[in-house]
């Protein structure tokens, strides 16, 4: 068994000492492995830098958007000030509604009650048409003015 073991060791030693143009093949494989590792680290580092740049860009967009939100909220608060709205309504000729102004019975009678919606007709049959009122809206408005 020692003879077989010795033969394996000699074969392994010959394999390790095998040279290509004066350089052992193990050194060539080692140099190639180092080159592949360096290249993979470079690729990973550039990808991480690209992602870091993208994250910074998104953070800047978030900061800009939050600033715009703050400005818009301030603008809303300014536009919704009661004094400003009151001045605008007065400039437009609007005034507050008098609380004593109420409808009397005659004006309430002028308002026609809502008609119930017609029941849906079965498929294939025409739907019933609601009758048209004789009075028009302008006739009722003229009666209310009198």
C-alpha positions as a printed NumPy array, in Angstrom:
array([[  0.   ,   0.   ,   0.   ],
       [  2.885,   2.309,   0.591],
       [  3.894,   1.85 ,  -3.024],
       [  0.5  ,   3.039,  -4.256],
       [  0.617,   5.971,  -1.878],
       [  4.097,   6.893,  -3.079],
       [  2.971,   6.717,  -6.686],
       [  0.092,   9.095,  -5.928],
       [  2.456,  11.514,  -4.215],
       [  4.889,  11.425,  -7.15 ],
       [  2.028,  12.02 ,  -9.617],
       [  0.804,  14.904,  -7.533],
       [  4.321,  16.36 ,  -7.294],
       [  4.744,  16.096, -11.07 ],
       [  1.389,  17.756, -11.567],
       [  2.32 ,  20.603,  -9.224],
       [  5.665,  21.119, -10.917],
       [  4.223,  21.026, -14.424],
       [  5.25 ,  24.26 , -16.079],
       [  3.872,  26.244, -18.969],
       [  6.543,  28.541, -20.416],
       [  8.395,  28.56 , -17.149],
       [  5.381,  29.195, -14.884],
       [  3.752,  26.469, -12.861],
       [  0.087,  25.866, -13.767],
       [ -0.967,  26.19 , -10.104],
       [  0.345,  29.768, -10.09 ],
       [ -1.59 ,  30.511, -13.29 ],
       [ -4.81 ,  29.177, -11.749],
       [ -4.171,  31.148,  -8.549],
       [ -3.569,  34.377, -10.48 ],
       [ -6.768,  33.809, -12.5  ],
       [ -8.753,  33.202,  -9.293],
       [ -7.39 ,  36.428,  -7.769],
       [ -8.271,  38.345, -10.949],
       [-11.831,  36.978, -10.869],
       [-12.195,  37.952,  -7.193],
       [-10.881,  41.471,  -7.839],
       [-13.269,  41.881, -10.764],
       [-16.244,  40.635,  -8.748],
       [-15.417,  43.028,  -5.88 ],
       [-15.162,  45.898,  -8.381],
       [-18.538,  45.039,  -9.934],
       [-20.187,  44.738,  -6.508],
       [-18.684,  48.058,  -5.377],
       [-19.868,  49.941,  -8.482],
       [-23.353,  48.447,  -8.118],
       [-23.44 ,  49.532,  -4.46 ],
       [-22.289,  53.043,  -5.406],
       [-25.016,  53.241,  -8.056],
       [-27.648,  52.168,  -5.515],
       [-26.281,  54.642,  -2.968],
       [-26.563,  57.417,  -5.556],
       [-30.157,  56.404,  -6.32 ],
       [-31.009,  56.38 ,  -2.595],
       [-29.565,  59.884,  -2.229],
       [-31.627,  61.075,  -5.204],
       [-34.827,  59.624,  -3.716],
       [-34.058,  61.216,  -0.339],
       [-33.636,  64.606,  -2.066],
       [-36.985,  64.134,  -3.844],
       [-38.638,  63.296,  -0.513],
       [-37.166,  66.421,   1.078],
       [-38.37 ,  68.569,  -1.85 ],
       [-41.85 ,  67.046,  -1.709],
       [-42.121,  67.553,   2.047],
       [-41.092,  71.194,   1.568],
       [-43.801,  71.575,  -1.106],
       [-46.357,  69.997,   1.225],
       [-45.443,  72.475,   3.971],
       [-45.753,  75.383,   1.524],
       [-49.116,  74.146,   0.246],
       [-50.45 ,  73.726,   3.787],
       [-49.36 ,  77.272,   4.595],
       [-51.079,  78.491,   1.418],
       [-54.278,  76.66 ,   2.374],
       [-54.189,  78.197,   5.837],
       [-53.763,  81.651,   4.286],
       [-56.565,  81.13 ,   1.759],
       [-58.99 ,  79.793,   4.367],
       [-58.686,  82.728,   6.757],
       [-62.218,  83.863,   7.686],
       [-61.375,  87.564,   7.353],
       [-60.067,  87.055,   3.816],
       [-63.116,  85.024,   2.788],
       [-65.422,  87.643,   4.248],
       [-63.648,  90.433,   2.339],
       [-63.862,  88.443,  -0.892],
       [-67.568,  87.725,  -0.433],
       [-68.301,  91.402,   0.265],
       [-66.295,  92.419,  -2.813],
       [-68.378,  89.984,  -4.869],
       [-71.571,  91.523,  -3.519],
       [-72.447,  88.618,  -1.269],
       [-73.665,  89.075,   2.258],
       [-74.621,  86.753,   5.086],
       [-78.133,  85.279,   4.981],
       [-80.536,  86.887,   7.445],
       [-81.478,  84.344,  10.116],
       [-85.055,  85.731,  10.234],
       [-85.528,  84.921,   6.58 ],
       [-87.687,  81.823,   6.436],
       [-90.02 ,  80.322,   3.891],
       [-93.746,  80.84 ,   4.341],
       [-96.433,  78.276,   3.543],
       [-97.185,  79.637,   0.079],
       [-93.591,  79.354,  -1.024],
       [-93.431,  75.832,   0.383],
       [-96.538,  74.827,  -1.571],
       [-94.959,  76.091,  -4.771],
       [-92.299,  73.454,  -4.464],
       [-93.658,  70.309,  -6.056],
       [-93.023,  67.04 ,  -4.239],
       [-90.614,  64.664,  -5.829],
       [-92.123,  62.009,  -7.994],
       [-91.284,  58.417,  -7.267],
       [-88.972,  56.835,  -9.795],
       [-90.819,  54.497, -12.177],
       [-90.392,  50.81 , -11.532],
       [-87.989,  49.146, -13.891],
       [-89.692,  47.329, -16.734],
       [-88.807,  43.709, -17.388],
       [-86.3  ,  43.044, -20.139],
       [-87.869,  43.369, -23.563],
       [-90.677,  45.72 , -22.488],
       [-90.369,  49.492, -22.87 ],
       [-90.043,  51.458, -19.65 ],
       [-92.945,  53.648, -18.577],
       [-92.346,  57.36 , -19.125],
       [-93.172,  59.715, -16.251],
       [-95.764,  62.366, -17.175],
       [-94.428,  65.847, -17.801],
       [-95.646,  68.527, -15.403],
       [-97.786,  71.272, -16.896],
       [-95.943,  73.964, -15.016],
       [-92.424,  74.883, -15.833],
       [-89.865,  76.084, -13.354],
       [-90.042,  79.629, -14.733],
       [-93.878,  79.69 , -14.255],
       [-93.466,  78.72 , -10.605],
       [-90.742,  81.339, -10.114],
       [-93.019,  84.036, -11.623],
       [-95.858,  83.03 ,  -9.271],
       [-93.533,  83.164,  -6.275],
       [-92.454,  86.723,  -7.169],
       [-96.092,  87.938,  -7.224]])
